[in-house]
Amino acid sequence: MLTINNLIYRIQGRELFEGASVVLPTGAKTGFVGKNGTGKTTLFHLIQQHLAPDAGSIELNKKARIGAVAQEAPASEVSVLDVVLAADLERTSLMKEAETAIDPDRISEIYVRLADIDAHTAEARASAILKGLGFEQDRQNSPTHELSGGWRMRVALAGVLFAQPDLLLLDEPTNYLDLEGTLWLEKYLATYPYTVFMISHDRDLLNKSVSSIIHLEHKQLTFYKGNYDTFEATRRMQMELNNKSREKTMDQIAHMQKFVDRFKAKASKAKQAQARVKMIEKLKPPAAMFDEYSSPFTFQQPKAEVATPMITLDSVSAGYGDKKILRNINMRIDPEDRIALIGVNGNGKSTFAKLLAGDIQPMGGYFNKGKKLEIAHFAQHQMDKLKPEWTPFEHVIDLMPTDSESRRRSRLSQMGLTKSRMDTLAKNLSGGERARLLMGLITFNGPGMMILDEPTNHLDIDSRDALVHALNDYEGAVLIISHDRHLIEATCDTLWIAADGTIKELDEDLDSYQRSITGNKDRGGNASMSKEERKAAKAEAAAKRAQVAPIKQSIKETETKISRLKVEIAKIDNRLDDPEFYNGSADRLIAAGKEKARFAADLESLEESWLTLSAELESLESA
C-alpha cells in the first residue's frame, strides 16, 4: 500500500528523517508511535503531498484513495448526517448525476455503480457511525453550527470513516472522544476493511485495534509485527541483543588490538599482526541502542493541610445562566482521594470540574470547600491562558520574582522542559510541551487537589507513564476526567459517573463498565459480587497498582541508566584501545582509567538494583 524509501526531510534546518525507509502492507492496521515533536504528523503531510521531501520517495498503490481528518467540520445549516453522507464523494457525485442524466446507458451505469458501493444503505451506515461517536438521532439531524469545535471534529472523523478510503490516516483520533466513543472506535478500526495508519499514544487503542507498529526514533522508521505491548517487548529484547552483540564485538576488537600493539614490531609476528588489523577493520560493532530521554513530571506537594472532608456537596445543582446541567449532587471528597470521572461527553463532566475549581458557582444546594484548599484545574481550554509570545522562562518570572535565573530554570526543568525549550515562544512549543508547562504553572504553589480534564491528549506514551508516576507520588486529592484507561487504572481507585443529570459513584470496576457499554455483559466474577465485595476488590487492586507502578518505573529508569553507562564505558575502551592515546599526557590516561572504574562501579550497583527490583516486581505480580 505504502512504500517509503530513503526519505530525507528537514524543517527549519532540523532534520526529521534521515534516509528513513519502511513498507506498509495493504490491509495492515498499523499504529505510528514516537516521541512528541519527532515528525509523525509531518510524515502524514508528506504522504498526502502537502509537503515535498528533500530527498527519497513516498509511493502509494495506484488509484489508492487517502482519507484523513484535516480539520473540524464547518459550522453551517447542513445537518450532521448530511455532512457525513457528503464525505463519500463518489456516491455524492453519482447521486447528483442521476438526477440529470438522460442517456439510458449512462443511467444504467450509475445505478450499477451505486449498487456496487452499497449506496442504498449509506444513510444507515452513516447514522451507525455517528451513534458510535456519541451522536443520538436528534443531534444527527441538527445543523453543525450548533456544535462545539470538539463535536465538529467528531463529525469530520465520522465523515472519513464513512468514506472508507483505501488508506485511512488518523492523527490522535481519540483526543475528542470520551471513553464510550473510544471503545466504539477500537472495535470499528479492528474490523476496518482497508489499510489503517494511525498516530496514537493510547496504549489500549494500540493494543486492541492494530496488528503492527511503525516506530519513529532517531530519524528512522522501523516496522514491528504485533500490537503495542508486543512491540515494546520485541524492541526491549532487540536492544538487549544489540548491546550484547556490541559488547562482544568490542571485546574481540580489544583482544586483537592488544595482539597488534604487542607484536607489530616483531618480524616473526608481523603477518599475523597485519591479518588482525584487517579483521579489526572488517569488524563494525553495532551502534548502542537506548531509549530516547523522556522528561519526568514533578508536582509540588500540598503546602497546607486541609481538614476532612475537603469538599462536601449536598443536593447541589450547577449549570450556566438559567440552564441546569447537573442536579441533586450528593458527594464528598477527602484528602488523598483518587477519583476517575467517566461518562458520555455532554453529560456534565467538565461542568462538575469547573464547579469544584470555582470557575462557576452552584445554582442550588449546599456546597462547602475547605478554607485552605487550593485546587489546580487543568483543562484543554486553559491552554489559552499561556501567553503565546512569552517563553516558558518568562512565564515563571512573575511566580518567582526574587529568585535567581538558575532557580527559575531549575523549576522549569522539573516541569520537564529542556534548556533550549525554556527560551522558545509558547506558540512554538509542541502540544505536549505546552501541557507540561501549564501543569507546572497551575501546581506551582503546591495545591491540595488536582483536577485534570483529559491531561494526556498531547502526551506521548513515555510522557503518559511519567505522568502516572508523578500522580502516584503526589500526596493530595486527584480527580481525573479521561478516556485513557491506562491512566485511570494506574492512578485511580474510585469511579464516579456523570449520567442522568447528576454525579454518582459507580458500583463496578472499569472492566465491568466497559463490558456493559459495549454490549458484553459480565458472565461471572464481578457480576456475582456484592457492592461491598466489589469495593474491597477495587481497593485491593488500587493498593497493588500503587505498589507495582513505582517499581516498574524504577526498573525502566535503571535500564536506561545501565544502557547509557555501557555506552560511556565503550567510548572509554575505544580510547584506551587506540595506541595514539598513549602518546599524550600520563594524566589523561590516569583520568580515563579512573573514569572507567567509576562507571564500572556505578554499572555494577545499577545491575544489582535491577535484579532486586525485578525480583520484587515478580513477587508482587504473582501474589
Buried (B, 14 or more C-beta within 10 A) or exposed (E): BBBBEEBBBEEEEEEBBBBBBBBBEEEBBBBBBBBBBBBBBBBBBBBBEEBEBEEBEBEBEEEBBBBBBEEBBEBEEBBBBBBBBBBBEEBBEBBEEBEEBEEEEEEEBBBEBBEEBEBEEBBEBBBBBBBBBBBEEEBBEBBBEEBEEBBBBBBBBBBBBBBBBBBBBBBBBBBBBBBBBBBBBBBBBBEBEBBBBBBBBBBBBBBBBBBBBBBBBEBBBBBBEBBBEBBBEBBBEEBEEBBEEBBEBBEBBBEBBEBBBEBBEEEEBEEBBEEBBEEBEEEEBEEBBBBEEBBBBBBBEBEBEBEEBBBBBEEBBBBEEEEBBBBBBBBEBEBBBBBBBBBBBBBBBBBBBBBBBEBBEBBEBEBEBBEEBBBBBBBBEBBEEBEEEBBBBBBBEEEBEEBEEEEBBEBBBBBBBEEEBBEBEBEEBBBBBBBBBBBBBBBBEBBBBBBBBBBBBBBBBBBBBBBBBBBBBBEBBBBBBBBBBBBBBBBBBBBBBBBEBBBBEBBBBBEBBBBEEEEEEBEEEBEEBEEEEBBEBBEEBBEEBBBBBBBBBBBBBBBBBBBBBBBBBBBBBBBBBEEEEEEEEEEEBEEBEEBBEEBEEBBEEBEEBBEEBBEBBEEEEEE
